[in-house]
Amino acid sequence: MSIEDKAVYPVAEIAAMTGFSRGTITRMFERERGIIMLNRPEATHKRSYRTIRIPRAVYERVIARLTLR
């Protein structure tokens, strides 16, 4: 297993690779098994943040599923 097999992509990078918007990519991947989601809860005077990282294997699985339709 090479380092490329362990690659993890941010939403913006997958959006650039596929041509979909960041919102579309987020909706496509947010419920997929295997993604890495980091949340910061809302605090006083600060909004909550969510960061999604998508492993290469999850990306390939979803793209394969979309291209089979």
C-alpha positions as CSV (number, residue, x, y, z in Angstrom):
1,M,0.0,0.0,0.0
2,S,1.6,3.3,-1.1
3,I,1.2,6.7,0.4
4,E,-1.2,7.6,-2.5
5,D,-3.6,4.9,-1.4
6,K,-3.8,6.7,2.0
7,A,-4.5,10.1,0.5
8,V,-7.2,12.2,2.1
9,Y,-8.9,15.0,0.1
10,P,-10.7,18.2,1.3
11,V,-14.1,19.0,-0.2
12,A,-12.6,21.8,-2.3
13,E,-10.1,19.5,-4.0
14,I,-12.7,17.0,-5.0
15,A,-15.0,19.8,-6.2
16,A,-12.1,20.9,-8.5
17,M,-11.4,17.4,-9.7
18,T,-15.1,16.6,-10.5
19,G,-16.5,20.0,-11.6
20,F,-19.2,19.8,-9.0
21,S,-19.8,22.6,-6.4
22,R,-18.5,22.3,-2.9
23,G,-22.0,22.2,-1.6
24,T,-22.8,19.3,-4.0
25,I,-19.7,17.4,-2.9
26,T,-20.6,17.9,0.8
27,R,-24.1,16.6,0.3
28,M,-22.7,13.6,-1.7
29,F,-20.2,12.6,0.9
30,E,-21.4,13.7,4.3
31,R,-23.3,10.5,5.0
32,E,-20.7,8.1,3.5
33,R,-19.1,5.5,5.6
34,G,-15.4,6.2,6.1
35,I,-15.2,9.9,5.8
36,I,-13.4,12.0,8.4
37,M,-15.6,14.7,9.9
38,L,-14.4,17.2,12.4
39,N,-16.9,19.4,14.2
40,R,-16.4,22.5,16.4
41,P,-19.6,23.2,18.3
42,E,-21.1,26.7,18.5
43,A,-19.6,28.8,21.3
44,T,-20.4,32.3,22.5
45,H,-20.0,34.7,19.6
46,K,-18.5,32.0,17.4
47,R,-20.3,29.9,14.9
48,S,-19.9,26.1,14.6
49,Y,-17.6,24.7,11.9
50,R,-17.6,21.3,10.1
51,T,-14.6,20.0,8.2
52,I,-14.9,17.0,6.0
53,R,-11.9,15.0,4.7
54,I,-12.6,12.2,2.2
55,P,-10.2,9.3,1.9
56,R,-9.2,8.2,-1.6
57,A,-11.0,4.8,-1.2
58,V,-14.3,6.5,-0.3
59,Y,-13.9,9.0,-3.2
60,E,-13.3,6.1,-5.6
61,R,-16.3,4.1,-4.3
62,V,-18.7,7.0,-4.7
63,I,-17.4,7.9,-8.2
64,A,-17.7,4.3,-9.3
65,R,-21.2,4.1,-8.0
66,L,-22.2,7.3,-9.8
67,T,-20.6,6.2,-13.1
68,L,-22.5,2.9,-13.1
69,R,-25.9,4.6,-13.4
